């Protein structure tokens, strides 16, 4: 049973989300977000509450009695180790090549990166050995990945709890040729395209009041990641694993439209843990959507109604 402190902290989180959604209904998503960003005192209170909840309450509840690796942060770390250090990346490159061949997808068409790897060469894979995994943690709050030497972390948040986290309005940040930090090293002014191995959205997307904003975040993640980079989406859900199966399928469908392939999924006690890989050829991801009868909503070529 939740303690009084737990309930008080959770109330602050819920009230902040509720105010943002109410403003969205009244003023529209853009103005609602501007009003939200301007409430600096409320944002700082939110950040303090999130840090306390995450470190003292939430992560501990997701530990399994017979396993010591299954809180949300350690789940992400485990998947990164398997992917970048234990052959996972190579396995999924081989799978992408196999899918492309079976579906007559031309891997060289508009994808110059394939031209440098006509075969799965050791030279291609050896390039990752000894390198730190470049990770951007969006909505980081207190930088939970910062103490792991395997990661080169860029931790960003709208209202950072810690000075180890850079201030960044991810919804409105510009993506350019390189990442640019302010002179006082406190704020991200621009993020670099195709520059990260991993993007983490841990308890982030549900923060935004409308589907278009969530979609925009995922689109930005796609642009920030290198080919073969991976996106983690962690989202809360205390129901049984099949209760929101349609929503989970919608996430997979929309992200496949962007060019992501889902490679791992696990339902923990209170959260869904999902990992998507950025395919080298977008058509490999799109091929799965062609087989689905899942209803979608498209405007101007973009699926905009999702993750309700």
Secondary structure by P-SEA (a helix, b strand, c coil): cccaaaaaaaaaaaaaaaaaaaaaaaccaaaaaaaaaaaaaaaaaaaaaaaaaacccccccccccccccccaaaaaaaaaaaaccccaaaaaaaaaaaaaaaacccccccccccccccccccccccccccccccccccccccccccccccccccccccccccccbbbbcccccccccbbbbccccccccccccccccbbbbcccccccccaaaaaaaaaaaaaaccccbbbbbbbbbccccccaaaaaaaaaaaaaaacccccbbbbcccbbbbbbbbcccccccccccccccbbbbbcccccccccc
